[in-house]
């Protein structure tokens, strides 16, 4: 898969191209250029480490939005099996931006739901750019209630810039749909694992994000507002988005330090878009481990731990 480089990755791409040219020249002209190639490869390795080991929050936001990054249905195809998609909220209709259904993760049967984006204009229109309507949240809750009836863990995969803010969504009460999910997810009697795959934007993310374990992919972000939106409010211009991303502590490592998430799932160097399979296997390993731990709890213990988890949010020490 051809991966479009991000702006900060261009020095890496330039060196990779230079090494490829030297190799081609060495073969075509039968010249020993092993010394020059080895030196460039060393420089390339150092540059990769310098860039990828010190990613800024804004660079992580850019990676989270990469069009080649694996989306919810990519993970379904990569590491889940026997996926049976279920449709409709039983009130208005179906929402293609929030697919969900029955599946297996390893030997574990689960109900999986999540946001789905598109990679081209046609798919983005179908998926509404990953911004769910009220029907999507009501469908997700219907599936979670079904999981509860059949004693199946729920895996919620978050990847949205936010819930759809259009007039139709407001008319069909998007705020109520999300708020209702928040309440009902607190009371689910089965383990709930939420994973932020890429973007975790505002209430649109939180609408399926109340969980016993909230995990994030290494280069995902989770925030009440986008960096551009924050910059427009505080600095009156979107060009200050990098400073906003730094100040908001929206990246996975920062949120883990603050205790607002329960774990960070490692990605391939440079981001999950460089290897969907590797990213999927990392997700599978961590989610299965968390499910096993949660299944060992009684229903009362599960609900009590979930309650305490969210009651402890917002505590601070001077």
Beta strands, then each sheet from edge to edge (+ up, - down):
strand 1: 80-85
strand 2: 100-105
strand 3: 108-114
strand 4: 153-160
strand 5: 192-201
strand 6: 213-217
strand 7: 221-223
strand 8: 263-265
sheet 1: 1+ 2- 3+ 4+ 5+ 6+ 8+
sheet 2: 1+ 2- 3+ 4+ 5+ 7+
end
